[in-house]
Amino acid sequence: MEVVGGVPVVQLNNAGLRFVVPSDGRGPGLSAVDLTVRDLAEVVNRAQARGLAAGPDRVEICGVRFHLRQA
């Protein structure tokens, strides 16, 4: 484990796990995932078509926020 910007991070082969202080009132647990996607607009459009909460760069599924970045 290393500390990046004051945040503990566990580096994996193709990802990193950041452990942040709970700030949304839900307590400890998985709150968000950062994903790099090939077609951000398509991911958001498909999520909205399925009735999921989605914004220009995020999708929420079962209370977990997926922050999307264009590849």
C-alpha distance (Angstrom), angle and dihedral (degrees) to the residues before:
residue distance angle dihedral
M1 . . .
E2 3.78 . .
V3 3.80 134.0 .
V4 3.81 117.0 -119.7
G5 3.79 117.3 -175.8
G6 3.80 90.3 -16.4
V7 3.81 92.0 -53.5
P8 3.83 122.3 112.7
V9 3.82 110.5 -122.1
V10 3.80 131.2 -172.4
Q11 3.82 108.8 -155.8
L12 3.80 117.6 -144.3
N13 3.82 128.9 -175.6
N14 3.80 94.4 -86.9
A15 3.80 104.0 4.1
G16 3.76 146.2 35.9
L17 3.79 130.1 -134.1
R18 3.82 113.6 -142.6
F19 3.78 120.6 -162.5
V20 3.79 110.7 -152.3
V21 3.77 133.2 175.9
P22 3.84 110.6 -94.0
S23 3.80 107.9 -103.2
D24 3.81 105.5 162.1
G25 3.80 99.3 69.4
R26 3.80 95.0 -111.0
G27 3.78 95.8 104.4
P28 3.78 126.3 -132.9
G29 3.79 120.8 -16.9
L30 3.77 142.5 82.5
S31 3.80 108.6 -40.2
A32 3.79 106.4 160.6
V33 3.78 145.0 11.6
D34 3.82 125.4 -158.2
L35 3.82 112.5 -142.2
T36 3.78 133.1 -177.1
V37 3.81 110.0 -145.6
R38 3.80 134.8 -173.3
D39 3.82 96.2 -133.9
L40 3.79 112.5 23.3
A41 3.82 95.1 179.6
E42 3.82 91.7 51.5
V43 3.81 92.5 51.0
V44 3.81 91.5 50.1
N45 3.82 92.9 44.8
R46 3.81 92.7 51.0
A47 3.81 91.4 47.3
Q48 3.81 91.5 51.1
A49 3.82 90.5 47.2
R50 3.81 87.5 57.3
G51 3.80 91.6 51.2
L52 3.80 96.2 -106.8
A53 3.78 122.6 145.3
A54 3.79 105.3 -102.0
G55 3.78 138.1 163.0
P56 3.78 133.9 -175.3
D57 3.82 93.0 -70.4
R58 3.80 107.3 11.6
V59 3.78 144.2 59.5
E60 3.80 126.9 -163.9
I61 3.79 120.5 -148.2
C62 3.82 121.4 177.7
G63 3.80 91.3 -20.4
V64 3.81 95.2 -50.7
R65 3.80 115.8 116.9
F66 3.79 117.3 -140.5
H67 3.82 109.3 -157.1
L68 3.80 107.5 -155.4
R69 3.78 128.5 -150.3
Q70 3.78 125.0 -173.7
A71 3.83 112.3 -115.8
